[in-house]
Amino acid sequence: MATIQYYDVILKPVLTEKSMSGMGEKKYTFLVHPEANKSQVKEAVEKMFAGTKVKRVNTVNCDGKNKRRGMVTGKTAKTKKAIVWLTEDSKDIEIFAGL
């Protein structure tokens, strides 16, 4: 496989009620590239958002959902989520500032 660059790692933020409640504790959730590992996610967050320092990263592999249309069954694409904890002295991530 081709190497994954830091700007390809983070796909989009997850904006759910549960992820929004964690932002007070400097805990942010992102959808990431399915082949990205924890160190790549940490590097991507620190490079894309200036002034942030990552304390730890948890990743979750989410299988695709079963879908059916008539007799034909299939699955949606699998995804990967990353939960990123920032250190106490780091800046907040700006994309979540007005939410």
VMD Tcl script that builds the backbone (N, CA, C; Angstrom):
set m [mol new atoms 297]
animate dup $m
set s [atomselect $m all]
$s set {name element resname resid chain x y z} {
  {N N MET 1 A 0.838 -1.192 0.000}
  {CA C MET 1 A 0.000 0.000 0.000}
  {C C MET 1 A 0.876 1.245 0.000}
  {N N ALA 2 A 0.325 2.303 -0.524}
  {CA C ALA 2 A 1.030 3.576 -0.526}
  {C C ALA 2 A 1.053 4.137 0.896}
  {N N THR 3 A 2.057 4.942 1.179}
  {CA C THR 3 A 2.135 5.538 2.506}
  {C C THR 3 A 1.050 6.596 2.659}
  {N N ILE 4 A 0.541 6.725 3.860}
  {CA C ILE 4 A -0.528 7.676 4.151}
  {C C ILE 4 A 0.108 8.956 4.681}
  {N N GLN 5 A -0.184 10.071 4.041}
  {CA C GLN 5 A 0.318 11.364 4.489}
  {C C GLN 5 A -0.567 11.878 5.632}
  {N N TYR 6 A -0.047 12.817 6.407}
  {CA C TYR 6 A -0.784 13.273 7.591}
  {C C TYR 6 A -2.094 13.956 7.216}
  {N N TYR 7 A -2.171 14.608 6.065}
  {CA C TYR 7 A -3.407 15.278 5.668}
  {C C TYR 7 A -4.449 14.305 5.131}
  {N N ASP 8 A -4.083 13.045 4.896}
  {CA C ASP 8 A -5.037 12.023 4.475}
  {C C ASP 8 A -5.583 11.219 5.649}
  {N N VAL 9 A -5.011 11.371 6.834}
  {CA C VAL 9 A -5.386 10.539 7.976}
  {C C VAL 9 A -6.751 10.934 8.525}
  {N N ILE 10 A -6.961 12.208 8.827}
  {CA C ILE 10 A -8.221 12.656 9.417}
  {C C ILE 10 A -9.214 12.954 8.296}
  {N N LEU 11 A -10.334 12.247 8.293}
  {CA C LEU 11 A -11.343 12.441 7.259}
  {C C LEU 11 A -12.349 13.518 7.643}
  {N N LYS 12 A -12.956 13.410 8.835}
  {CA C LYS 12 A -13.901 14.420 9.298}
  {C C LYS 12 A -14.140 14.238 10.787}
  {N N PRO 13 A -14.604 15.298 11.465}
  {CA C PRO 13 A -14.918 15.165 12.888}
  {C C PRO 13 A -16.258 14.460 13.076}
  {N N VAL 14 A -16.406 13.811 14.219}
  {CA C VAL 14 A -17.670 13.173 14.584}
  {C C VAL 14 A -18.424 14.145 15.478}
  {N N LEU 15 A -19.617 14.563 15.029}
  {CA C LEU 15 A -20.399 15.560 15.764}
  {C C LEU 15 A -21.666 14.917 16.305}
  {N N THR 16 A -21.506 14.163 17.389}
  {CA C THR 16 A -22.648 13.552 18.049}
  {C C THR 16 A -22.764 14.134 19.456}
  {N N GLU 17 A -23.862 13.838 20.114}
  {CA C GLU 17 A -24.068 14.358 21.463}
  {C C GLU 17 A -23.005 13.830 22.422}
  {N N LYS 18 A -22.645 12.582 22.279}
  {CA C LYS 18 A -21.643 11.994 23.164}
  {C C LYS 18 A -20.262 12.589 22.916}
  {N N SER 19 A -19.896 12.789 21.657}
  {CA C SER 19 A -18.579 13.355 21.371}
  {C C SER 19 A -18.510 14.827 21.768}
  {N N MET 20 A -19.628 15.545 21.670}
  {CA C MET 20 A -19.632 16.955 22.059}
  {C C MET 20 A -19.502 17.114 23.573}
  {N N SER 21 A -20.029 16.177 24.349}
  {CA C SER 21 A -19.927 16.284 25.798}
  {C C SER 21 A -18.493 16.056 26.282}
  {N N GLY 22 A -17.681 15.360 25.509}
  {CA C GLY 22 A -16.293 15.114 25.890}
  {C C GLY 22 A -15.359 16.266 25.608}
  {N N MET 23 A -15.837 17.283 24.894}
  {CA C MET 23 A -14.940 18.384 24.534}
  {C C MET 23 A -14.547 19.232 25.734}
  {N N GLY 24 A -15.326 19.224 26.796}
  {CA C GLY 24 A -14.944 19.944 28.008}
  {C C GLY 24 A -13.728 19.331 28.679}
  {N N GLU 25 A -13.514 18.054 28.440}
  {CA C GLU 25 A -12.357 17.336 28.988}
  {C C GLU 25 A -11.214 17.258 27.985}
  {N N LYS 26 A -11.290 18.059 26.899}
  {CA C LYS 26 A -10.299 18.057 25.812}
  {C C LYS 26 A -10.208 16.683 25.155}
  {N N LYS 27 A -11.370 16.122 24.857}
  {CA C LYS 27 A -11.473 14.817 24.210}
  {C C LYS 27 A -12.239 15.015 22.897}
  {N N TYR 28 A -11.607 14.712 21.775}
  {CA C TYR 28 A -12.183 14.953 20.458}
  {C C TYR 28 A -12.242 13.648 19.676}
  {N N THR 29 A -13.279 13.507 18.841}
  {CA C THR 29 A -13.496 12.286 18.067}
  {C C THR 29 A -13.459 12.612 16.578}
  {N N PHE 30 A -12.725 11.792 15.817}
  {CA C PHE 30 A -12.586 11.981 14.378}
  {C C PHE 30 A -12.806 10.659 13.659}
  {N N LEU 31 A -13.329 10.723 12.427}
  {CA C LEU 31 A -13.275 9.581 11.521}
  {C C LEU 31 A -11.918 9.637 10.847}
  {N N VAL 32 A -11.212 8.517 10.834}
  {CA C VAL 32 A -9.862 8.496 10.277}
  {C C VAL 32 A -9.755 7.436 9.187}
  {N N HIS 33 A -8.663 7.468 8.477}
  {CA C HIS 33 A -8.395 6.495 7.423}
  {C C HIS 33 A -8.350 5.102 8.044}
  {N N PRO 34 A -8.969 4.102 7.400}
  {CA C PRO 34 A -9.038 2.760 8.010}
  {C C PRO 34 A -7.691 2.098 8.247}
  {N N GLU 35 A -6.644 2.516 7.549}
  {CA C GLU 35 A -5.330 1.899 7.727}
  {C C GLU 35 A -4.390 2.734 8.580}
  {N N ALA 36 A -4.870 3.839 9.131}
  {CA C ALA 36 A -4.022 4.701 9.952}
  {C C ALA 36 A -3.864 4.108 11.346}
  {N N ASN 37 A -2.665 4.229 11.898}
  {CA C ASN 37 A -2.442 3.747 13.262}
  {C C ASN 37 A -2.422 4.935 14.228}
  {N N LYS 38 A -2.245 4.640 15.517}
  {CA C LYS 38 A -2.352 5.674 16.550}
  {C C LYS 38 A -1.281 6.748 16.412}
  {N N SER 39 A -0.069 6.365 16.073}
  {CA C SER 39 A 0.999 7.360 15.941}
  {C C SER 39 A 0.758 8.272 14.745}
  {N N GLN 40 A 0.166 7.754 13.673}
  {CA C GLN 40 A -0.163 8.597 12.519}
  {C C GLN 40 A -1.279 9.575 12.863}
  {N N VAL 41 A -2.259 9.144 13.656}
  {CA C VAL 41 A -3.343 10.027 14.075}
  {C C VAL 41 A -2.782 11.134 14.962}
  {N N LYS 42 A -1.901 10.794 15.886}
  {CA C LYS 42 A -1.290 11.787 16.771}
  {C C LYS 42 A -0.507 12.821 15.971}
  {N N GLU 43 A 0.284 12.360 15.020}
  {CA C GLU 43 A 1.073 13.267 14.182}
  {C C GLU 43 A 0.159 14.183 13.360}
  {N N ALA 44 A -0.916 13.633 12.811}
  {CA C ALA 44 A -1.832 14.418 11.979}
  {C C ALA 44 A -2.526 15.507 12.776}
  {N N VAL 45 A -2.978 15.199 13.993}
  {CA C VAL 45 A -3.662 16.196 14.818}
  {C C VAL 45 A -2.701 17.306 15.201}
  {N N GLU 46 A -1.472 16.963 15.584}
  {CA C GLU 46 A -0.508 17.975 16.001}
  {C C GLU 46 A -0.061 18.853 14.844}
  {N N LYS 47 A -0.022 18.308 13.623}
  {CA C LYS 47 A 0.384 19.114 12.462}
  {C C LYS 47 A -0.769 19.940 11.903}
  {N N MET 48 A -1.976 19.398 11.894}
  {CA C MET 48 A -3.099 20.104 11.282}
  {C C MET 48 A -3.655 21.208 12.166}
  {N N PHE 49 A -3.589 21.038 13.474}
  {CA C PHE 49 A -4.128 22.025 14.406}
  {C C PHE 49 A -2.973 22.564 15.242}
  {N N ALA 50 A -2.523 23.779 14.922}
  {CA C ALA 50 A -1.347 24.361 15.563}
  {C C ALA 50 A -1.599 24.591 17.047}
  {N N GLY 51 A -0.597 24.305 17.863}
  {CA C GLY 51 A -0.681 24.538 19.300}
  {C C GLY 51 A -1.291 23.395 20.087}
  {N N THR 52 A -1.623 22.283 19.433}
  {CA C THR 52 A -2.199 21.153 20.153}
  {C C THR 52 A -1.120 20.137 20.480}
  {N N LYS 53 A -1.252 19.520 21.641}
  {CA C LYS 53 A -0.359 18.440 22.063}
  {C C LYS 53 A -1.244 17.273 22.473}
  {N N VAL 54 A -1.006 16.123 21.864}
  {CA C VAL 54 A -1.844 14.955 22.096}
  {C C VAL 54 A -1.283 14.156 23.260}
  {N N LYS 55 A -2.153 13.854 24.228}
  {CA C LYS 55 A -1.762 13.025 25.364}
  {C C LYS 55 A -1.890 11.542 25.012}
  {N N ARG 56 A -3.056 11.152 24.449}
  {CA C ARG 56 A -3.237 9.756 24.057}
  {C C ARG 56 A -4.303 9.641 22.983}
  {N N VAL 57 A -4.291 8.495 22.304}
  {CA C VAL 57 A -5.221 8.229 21.205}
  {C C VAL 57 A -5.787 6.826 21.376}
  {N N ASN 58 A -7.109 6.698 21.276}
  {CA C ASN 58 A -7.772 5.397 21.201}
  {C C ASN 58 A -8.405 5.278 19.833}
  {N N THR 59 A -8.348 4.088 19.244}
  {CA C THR 59 A -8.977 3.872 17.949}
  {C C THR 59 A -10.024 2.777 18.058}
  {N N VAL 60 A -11.070 2.886 17.236}
  {CA C VAL 60 A -12.174 1.930 17.229}
  {C C VAL 60 A -12.449 1.553 15.784}
  {N N ASN 61 A -12.395 0.258 15.467}
  {CA C ASN 61 A -12.779 -0.228 14.153}
  {C C ASN 61 A -14.266 -0.537 14.173}
  {N N CYS 62 A -15.015 0.077 13.265}
  {CA C CYS 62 A -16.461 -0.118 13.184}
  {C C CYS 62 A -16.769 -0.896 11.910}
  {N N ASP 63 A -17.378 -2.061 12.064}
  {CA C ASP 63 A -17.761 -2.853 10.897}
  {C C ASP 63 A -18.921 -2.180 10.175}
  {N N GLY 64 A -19.069 -2.522 8.900}
  {CA C GLY 64 A -20.176 -1.988 8.122}
  {C C GLY 64 A -21.496 -2.604 8.551}
  {N N LYS 65 A -22.567 -1.854 8.354}
  {CA C LYS 65 A -23.888 -2.342 8.722}
  {C C LYS 65 A -24.425 -3.256 7.626}
  {N N ASN 66 A -25.241 -4.235 8.029}
  {CA C ASN 66 A -25.914 -5.088 7.058}
  {C C ASN 66 A -27.061 -4.313 6.433}
  {N N LYS 67 A -27.112 -4.289 5.123}
  {CA C LYS 67 A -28.183 -3.619 4.395}
  {C C LYS 67 A -28.821 -4.618 3.447}
  {N N ARG 68 A -30.104 -4.432 3.199}
  {CA C ARG 68 A -30.822 -5.347 2.326}
  {C C ARG 68 A -31.725 -4.553 1.400}
  {N N ARG 69 A -31.751 -4.943 0.151}
  {CA C ARG 69 A -32.651 -4.345 -0.826}
  {C C ARG 69 A -33.288 -5.488 -1.591}
  {N N GLY 70 A -34.497 -5.833 -1.200}
  {CA C GLY 70 A -35.147 -6.994 -1.795}
  {C C GLY 70 A -34.459 -8.266 -1.321}
  {N N MET 71 A -34.072 -9.105 -2.248}
  {CA C MET 71 A -33.398 -10.360 -1.914}
  {C C MET 71 A -31.890 -10.191 -1.756}
  {N N VAL 72 A -31.370 -9.076 -2.219}
  {CA C VAL 72 A -29.920 -8.861 -2.237}
  {C C VAL 72 A -29.487 -8.268 -0.901}
  {N N THR 73 A -28.485 -8.871 -0.279}
  {CA C THR 73 A -27.946 -8.341 0.964}
  {C C THR 73 A -26.511 -7.906 0.738}
  {N N GLY 74 A -26.069 -6.968 1.555}
  {CA C GLY 74 A -24.695 -6.491 1.453}
  {C C GLY 74 A -24.323 -5.756 2.727}
  {N N LYS 75 A -23.159 -5.144 2.707}
  {CA C LYS 75 A -22.665 -4.390 3.847}
  {C C LYS 75 A -22.213 -3.017 3.393}
  {N N THR 76 A -22.370 -2.031 4.286}
  {CA C THR 76 A -21.809 -0.715 4.015}
  {C C THR 76 A -20.315 -0.760 4.333}
  {N N ALA 77 A -19.619 0.285 3.973}
  {CA C ALA 77 A -18.174 0.329 4.168}
  {C C ALA 77 A -17.832 0.377 5.657}
  {N N LYS 78 A -16.736 -0.285 6.040}
  {CA C LYS 78 A -16.304 -0.207 7.432}
  {C C LYS 78 A -15.538 1.088 7.641}
  {N N THR 79 A -15.570 1.587 8.871}
  {CA C THR 79 A -14.938 2.854 9.202}
  {C C THR 79 A -14.039 2.678 10.419}
  {N N LYS 80 A -13.280 3.724 10.710}
  {CA C LYS 80 A -12.414 3.733 11.886}
  {C C LYS 80 A -12.550 5.092 12.555}
  {N N LYS 81 A -12.759 5.089 13.870}
  {CA C LYS 81 A -12.848 6.316 14.643}
  {C C LYS 81 A -11.644 6.417 15.560}
  {N N ALA 82 A -11.218 7.650 15.805}
  {CA C ALA 82 A -10.132 7.901 16.742}
  {C C ALA 82 A -10.618 8.895 17.782}
  {N N ILE 83 A -10.398 8.574 19.050}
  {CA C ILE 83 A -10.710 9.481 20.149}
  {C C ILE 83 A -9.378 10.026 20.644}
  {N N VAL 84 A -9.232 11.355 20.580}
  {CA C VAL 84 A -7.957 12.011 20.864}
  {C C VAL 84 A -8.089 12.829 22.134}
  {N N TRP 85 A -7.224 12.583 23.107}
  {CA C TRP 85 A -7.149 13.375 24.336}
  {C C TRP 85 A -6.000 14.358 24.189}
  {N N LEU 86 A -6.269 15.630 24.480}
  {CA C LEU 86 A -5.222 16.646 24.443}
  {C C LEU 86 A -4.708 16.901 25.858}
  {N N THR 87 A -3.471 17.389 25.951}
  {CA C THR 87 A -2.910 17.716 27.253}
  {C C THR 87 A -3.578 18.969 27.797}
  {N N GLU 88 A -3.408 19.221 29.094}
  {CA C GLU 88 A -4.060 20.357 29.752}
  {C C GLU 88 A -3.550 21.699 29.225}
  {N N ASP 89 A -2.266 21.771 28.837}
  {CA C ASP 89 A -1.699 23.049 28.397}
  {C C ASP 89 A -1.827 23.290 26.902}
  {N N SER 90 A -2.452 22.383 26.148}
  {CA C SER 90 A -2.580 22.581 24.709}
  {C C SER 90 A -3.806 23.422 24.384}
  {N N LYS 91 A -3.792 24.005 23.190}
  {CA C LYS 91 A -4.924 24.814 22.729}
  {C C LYS 91 A -6.070 23.900 22.315}
  {N N ASP 92 A -7.295 24.456 22.339}
  {CA C ASP 92 A -8.451 23.711 21.847}
  {C C ASP 92 A -8.418 23.681 20.329}
  {N N ILE 93 A -9.147 22.738 19.740}
  {CA C ILE 93 A -9.215 22.623 18.293}
  {C C ILE 93 A -10.281 23.598 17.795}
  {N N GLU 94 A -9.929 24.436 16.805}
  {CA C GLU 94 A -10.768 25.546 16.392}
  {C C GLU 94 A -12.050 25.118 15.701}
  {N N ILE 95 A -12.079 23.973 15.035}
  {CA C ILE 95 A -13.282 23.595 14.281}
  {C C ILE 95 A -14.454 23.292 15.209}
  {N N PHE 96 A -14.173 23.030 16.469}
  {CA C PHE 96 A -15.221 22.765 17.442}
  {C C PHE 96 A -15.590 24.003 18.264}
  {N N ALA 97 A -14.976 25.143 18.000}
  {CA C ALA 97 A -15.105 26.313 18.878}
  {C C ALA 97 A -16.528 26.874 18.923}
  {N N GLY 98 A -17.238 26.962 17.814}
  {CA C GLY 98 A -18.535 27.600 17.810}
  {C C GLY 98 A -19.701 26.663 18.032}
  {N N LEU 99 A -19.426 25.410 18.342}
  {CA C LEU 99 A -20.506 24.413 18.452}
  {C C LEU 99 A -21.009 24.257 19.858}
}
mol reanalyze $m
mol bondsrecalc $m
mol representation Tube
mol addrep $m
